[in-house]
Amino acid sequence: MKERLKIGITCYPTLGGSGVVATELGKLLAEKGHEVHFITHSMPFRLGKFDKNIFYHEVEVNDYYVFKYPPYDLSLASKLAQVAQLEELDLLHVHYAIPHAVCALLAKQMVGDKLKVVTTLHGTDITVLAQDESLSDLIRYAINQSDAVTAVSDDLIHETRRLLDITKPIDLAYNFVDKRVYYPREVQALRKEFAHPDEKILIHISNFRPVKRVTDVVEIFDRVSRDIPSRLLFVGEGPELSKVLCKVKELGLLDRVTFCGKQDDVAQLLSLSDVMLLPSEKESFGLVALEAMACGVPTIASNAGGIPELITHGESGFLAEIGDVEMMAEYARKLLSDQDVYEKMKAACLHRARFTFCNDAITRQYEQIYYRVLERPMPEELKLKPLNC
C-alpha cells in the first residue's frame, strides 16, 4: 500500500490559473489517499465538495496599529509553521516564489529541516516581479533555498535562469485540467440563449489585466463579425473591464457582446463556444487555452511565453505576433468558415489535451517530486511507464 503523505498547499485562492491548478492538484492528491491541508487567506474557489482527506486552515491577519499595512506575510509564515507542527506535515507545496515560498522557508526554520518546501513558479513572480531590483534577490533566495522547484513551461524556466542567474535544477511540470470536468458538454439548449443557430460564438476568459490585451479581443471580433455572423462572450472581471466596455460601445457591438462576469463552471460556456481568443502580451502557460482545448475549442493566441508549448500552430490552434489583430481575425475567419479544417483542429485539441496534459500523469509527476525531496522510497506504482490517459 502506498504511503500516505501529509501535504500543505498555499496559493492565491481567488480567480487565476495558479490558484485553479493548485486547488485541482490538491483535490487529485486527496483522491489518491494523501492528506491535503490548504493554508490560505480564504477558501479556494475551486475547492468544491467535502472530501475526508482535505482540510482548510484560514490565515488571519492581525491588524495591529503599529503596522502601516497588515503583515500578511508574517501571519502566513506563522500559520504555516503552526499547521505543519500540529498536523505533522511532510512538506509544503507553495505556488509563487513571493510571498509564499519565502513564508514557507521561514516556517521551515521555525519547525525544522524535516519539513520540506516545494515551490511552483507560475509566471508573474518571474516575468514581472523578478525584474524589480528590490525583489529579485528575495525571489532568487526563495528559489535557491526551496527543496524542489517546478515551473509550468520551458519558457518560464529559461526566463527564470536568464533574469535571476539560477543554476538550481527546475522541474518542468505543465499545468493540466481534470478530464472529468473539462470535456465537450451537450449544451445545444444553452447555446440558444446566447446566439442564433447560424451564428458562431467567440469567447475570452481572463482577469482583465492590461497584460491580457482584452481590447484586442474586441478589435478581432469586430473584424470577424463583419464577414461571419457571430457573438462574443467575455468571462471574468478586472481593471480593464471599463476600457473594454467603452471599446465595445465605440465600435457599435454592444448588441452582440455578452459580459458573463466571473463564472465557476466555465466548461459549460466553453462547450457552447467555437473559438477562444487569447491575445495576451505574456502567458507563462495559458491555462484557459488548455481548458478550451479539452472542451474541443481551438484557440487563436499570441505567439508569446509558454503558449507555443501548449498550442501547435495550424494543428491545435493558431498563433500570431502580439498585437496583430488583423492576422488573428484572419485565422478566426479561416477556422469558422471551413468546417473540415475546424473538425480536424477540434479533434487535435481533444487528443492533445487528454494525452499531453493528462491530469493523472502530471499529478503522479508531483508525487514523484515529493518522494524525491523527502528521500523516501518511491512506491512501485510511481515507477511505472507513463499512464495511458
Number of C-alpha atoms within 10 A of each C-alpha: 6 12 12 13 18 19 24 27 22 27 23 23 21 15 18 14 18 22 21 23 21 24 23 21 23 25 21 17 23 22 15 14 15 20 21 26 23 28 25 21 20 15 16 22 14 18 18 11 7 8 12 10 17 20 14 17 17 13 18 13 14 12 12 10 8 7 9 8 9 14 13 17 18 16 16 25 22 18 21 31 24 15 17 23 16 9 14 13 21 21 23 30 27 28 26 26 28 22 20 26 29 24 25 33 26 19 26 21 13 17 16 13 11 12 23 21 28 24 27 27 27 25 27 16 19 25 18 10 16 23 14 11 9 10 13 17 13 17 23 19 16 24 28 15 17 22 19 21 26 22 25 23 27 19 20 24 23 14 19 24 16 11 14 17 11 17 10 13 13 20 18 18 19 23 25 25 25 19 18 7 15 23 23 18 15 11 14 11 9 13 17 12 8 20 18 13 9 8 15 20 24 27 25 24 24 21 20 22 14 14 13 20 19 25 20 22 25 23 17 21 28 20 17 23 19 9 10 16 14 21 23 28 21 22 19 19 19 13 11 17 20 12 13 19 16 13 18 20 13 10 11 12 18 15 10 18 22 15 14 13 14 16 14 10 11 16 19 20 21 30 25 25 26 22 27 27 28 26 30 24 17 21 25 24 27 25 23 21 27 27 24 30 34 31 26 28 32 31 31 26 28 24 21 21 21 21 24 19 17 23 26 15 16 12 17 26 27 23 24 19 14 17 15 14 21 15 16 29 22 14 20 26 17 14 21 20 13 10 11 11 14 21 15 12 23 22 17 21 27 22 16 19 28 23 14 14 22 20 23 21 19 20 19 19 17 18 17 17 18 24 17 14 17 16 9 10 10 16 14 9 10 16 10 8 8 12 12 9 12
